[in-house]
């Protein structure tokens, strides 16, 4: 726990927000230039890249060039649930964007917030009930 905040909440909110700030700033700058589509594609594209390349690439490199430990222990108990939910959300976002005519609408924004908060809630609940150190 850091300053009384459980590590799960810290990792899923504060630290995740810190990695998204550069994307936010670039999207805001581009949107103010009148290129809203570019802003949306930048933010969506960077997250898709993170999920499909940023997560698996280190594991691939580790398996190609293993170091002394042969096993890496993942401390998150609900990692597979989170991975499948992230992939499901990726498909859902693409479908929602398609249904909105590939345009940024308030409905699209609301749906993206809704999906994010659903993911956040399930991740915290899964870790809360499976991690005895939480709370």
C-alpha positions as CSV (number, residue, x, y, z in Angstrom):
1,X,0.0,0.0,0.0
2,X,1.3,3.4,-1.0
3,X,-0.1,6.4,1.1
4,X,-2.9,4.1,2.1
5,X,-4.0,3.3,-1.5
6,X,-4.0,-0.5,-2.3
7,X,-1.6,-1.5,-5.0
8,X,-4.4,-2.7,-7.3
9,X,-6.1,0.6,-7.3
10,X,-2.8,2.4,-7.7
11,X,-1.8,0.3,-10.7
12,X,-5.2,0.4,-12.4
13,X,-5.8,4.1,-12.0
14,X,-3.0,6.4,-11.1
15,X,-0.1,4.6,-12.9
16,X,-2.3,3.8,-15.9
17,X,-3.3,7.4,-16.1
18,X,0.3,8.5,-16.0
19,X,1.1,6.4,-19.1
20,X,-1.9,7.8,-20.9
21,X,-1.1,11.5,-20.3
22,X,1.1,11.9,-23.4
23,X,-1.6,10.3,-25.6
24,X,-4.1,12.7,-24.1
25,X,-2.0,15.8,-24.7
26,X,-1.2,14.8,-28.3
27,X,-4.9,14.1,-28.9
28,X,-6.0,17.4,-27.4
29,X,-3.4,19.3,-29.5
30,X,-4.5,17.6,-32.7
31,X,-8.2,18.0,-31.9
32,X,-7.7,21.8,-31.4
33,X,-6.1,21.9,-34.9
34,X,-9.4,20.6,-36.2
35,X,-8.3,17.0,-36.8
36,X,-10.7,15.2,-34.5
37,X,-10.5,11.9,-36.4
38,X,-6.7,12.0,-36.1
39,X,-7.1,12.6,-32.3
40,X,-9.4,9.6,-31.9
41,X,-7.4,7.3,-34.1
42,X,-4.2,8.2,-32.2
43,X,-5.7,7.5,-28.8
44,X,-7.4,4.3,-29.9
45,X,-4.4,3.1,-32.0
46,X,-1.9,3.6,-29.1
47,X,-4.1,1.5,-26.8
48,X,-4.6,-1.2,-29.4
49,X,-0.8,-1.2,-29.9
50,X,-0.2,-1.5,-26.2
51,X,-2.5,-4.5,-25.9
52,X,-1.4,-6.3,-29.0
53,X,2.3,-5.5,-29.0
54,X,3.4,-3.9,-25.8
55,X,2.1,-6.7,-23.6
56,X,3.2,-9.8,-25.6
57,X,6.5,-8.5,-27.0
58,X,8.5,-8.6,-23.7
59,X,7.3,-12.2,-23.1
60,X,8.3,-13.2,-26.6
61,X,11.8,-11.7,-26.1
62,X,12.1,-13.4,-22.7
63,X,11.2,-16.8,-24.2
64,X,13.7,-16.3,-27.1
65,X,16.6,-15.1,-24.8
66,X,15.9,-16.6,-21.4
67,X,17.9,-15.3,-18.4
68,X,18.7,-17.4,-15.4
69,X,15.2,-17.8,-14.0
70,X,13.1,-20.1,-16.2
71,X,9.8,-19.0,-14.7
72,X,8.3,-15.6,-14.1
73,X,5.6,-15.5,-11.5
74,X,2.7,-13.2,-12.2
75,X,1.2,-12.0,-8.9
76,X,-2.1,-10.9,-10.4
77,X,-4.5,-13.8,-9.8
78,X,-7.1,-12.6,-12.3
79,X,-4.6,-12.0,-15.2
80,X,-6.4,-14.3,-17.6
81,X,-9.8,-12.8,-16.9
82,X,-8.3,-9.4,-17.5
83,X,-6.6,-10.4,-20.7
84,X,-9.8,-11.8,-22.2
85,X,-11.8,-8.8,-21.0
86,X,-9.3,-6.5,-22.6
87,X,-9.5,-8.4,-25.9
88,X,-13.3,-8.4,-25.7
89,X,-13.3,-4.7,-25.0
90,X,-11.0,-4.2,-28.0
91,X,-13.6,-5.9,-30.2
92,X,-16.4,-4.0,-28.5
93,X,-14.8,-0.6,-29.1
94,X,-14.2,-1.4,-32.8
95,X,-17.8,-2.5,-33.2
96,X,-19.1,0.6,-31.3
97,X,-17.0,2.9,-33.5
98,X,-18.3,1.1,-36.6
99,X,-21.9,1.4,-35.4
100,X,-21.4,5.1,-34.9
101,X,-20.4,5.5,-38.5
102,X,-16.7,5.9,-37.7
103,X,-17.4,9.3,-36.2
104,X,-16.8,10.6,-32.7
105,X,-20.1,11.1,-31.1
106,X,-21.3,11.7,-27.5
107,X,-22.7,8.2,-27.6
108,X,-19.3,6.8,-28.5
109,X,-17.6,8.7,-25.8
110,X,-20.2,7.6,-23.2
111,X,-19.8,4.0,-24.3
112,X,-16.0,4.2,-24.0
113,X,-16.3,5.6,-20.5
114,X,-18.8,2.9,-19.6
115,X,-16.6,0.1,-20.9
116,X,-13.6,1.6,-19.1
117,X,-15.4,1.8,-15.7
118,X,-16.8,-1.7,-16.2
119,X,-13.2,-3.0,-16.7
120,X,-11.9,-1.0,-13.8
121,X,-14.7,-2.3,-11.5
122,X,-14.2,-5.9,-12.4
123,X,-10.4,-5.8,-12.1
124,X,-10.6,-4.2,-8.6
125,X,-13.3,-6.7,-7.5
126,X,-11.3,-9.7,-8.8
127,X,-8.2,-8.6,-7.1
128,X,-10.0,-7.5,-4.0
129,X,-11.6,-10.9,-3.4
130,X,-8.5,-12.9,-4.4
131,X,-5.7,-10.9,-2.8
132,X,-5.6,-11.1,1.0
133,X,-3.2,-8.2,1.2
134,X,-5.9,-5.8,-0.3
135,X,-7.4,-3.5,2.3
